């Protein structure tokens, strides 16, 4: 099986970069010197479902949406605050 590993400087286009990220996320060895970045690529792809081939703009939450998402967490933190301070 041919290796998908290429030197980092051989990545010329966004598509080539995405292919490299995808191959590393699937277990190919990263180019020398970018092991920490490659670990982030694996985490993003495998744990968070980030597709390196997708180039849609990120979703930006409105202040109202952010408040709705934060409210349950804020309530949990408030209720646990005394215990957190004791720890």
C-alpha positions in Angstrom: 0.0 0.0 0.0 1.4 3.4 -1.0 2.0 5.9 1.8 -0.1 9.0 1.8 2.5 10.9 3.8 4.0 13.9 2.0 6.2 16.7 3.2 4.2 19.6 4.6 5.7 21.9 2.0 4.2 19.7 -0.8 0.7 20.8 0.1 -0.1 23.5 -2.5 -3.9 23.8 -2.5 -6.7 23.8 0.1 -7.9 20.4 -1.4 -4.4 18.9 -1.0 -4.3 20.2 2.6 -7.7 18.7 3.3 -6.6 15.3 1.8 -3.5 15.4 4.0 -5.6 16.2 7.1 -8.0 13.4 6.3 -5.2 10.9 5.8 -3.6 11.8 9.1 -6.9 11.7 10.9 -7.4 8.2 9.5 -4.0 7.1 10.9 -1.4 8.0 8.3 1.9 9.2 9.8 2.1 13.0 9.9 4.9 15.0 8.2 7.9 15.5 10.5 7.6 18.5 12.8 3.8 18.7 12.9 2.9 15.9 15.3 1.1 18.3 17.7 -1.0 19.8 14.9 -1.7 16.3 13.6 -3.0 15.2 17.0 -5.4 18.2 16.8 -6.5 17.1 13.4 -7.3 13.6 14.6 -9.2 14.9 17.6 -11.2 17.4 15.4 -12.0 14.7 12.8 -12.6 11.7 15.0 -14.0 13.2 18.2 -15.8 16.3 16.9 -16.8 15.2 13.4 -15.0 18.1 11.7 -14.7 17.3 7.9 -11.5 18.8 6.5 -13.1 18.8 3.0 -16.0 21.0 4.2 -15.3 24.7 3.8 -18.6 26.2 5.0 -18.4 29.2 7.2 -18.7 28.4 11.0 -22.1 29.0 12.5 -22.1 32.1 14.6 -24.7 32.1 17.4 -26.8 35.2 18.1 -26.7 36.6 21.6 -30.1 35.1 22.2 -29.0 31.6 21.0 -25.9 31.8 23.1 -27.9 32.7 26.2 -30.2 29.8 25.6 -27.3 27.3 25.3 -25.5 28.8 28.4 -28.6 29.0 30.7 -28.6 25.3 31.8 -24.9 25.3 32.3 -25.0 28.6 34.3 -27.7 27.1 36.5 -25.6 24.0 37.2 -22.5 26.1 38.0 -24.6 28.3 40.3 -26.0 25.3 42.2 -22.6 23.7 42.5 -20.7 26.8 43.4 -20.5 26.2 47.2 -19.1 22.7 46.5 -16.6 24.0 44.0 -15.4 26.6 46.5 -14.9 23.8 49.2 -12.8 21.8 46.8 
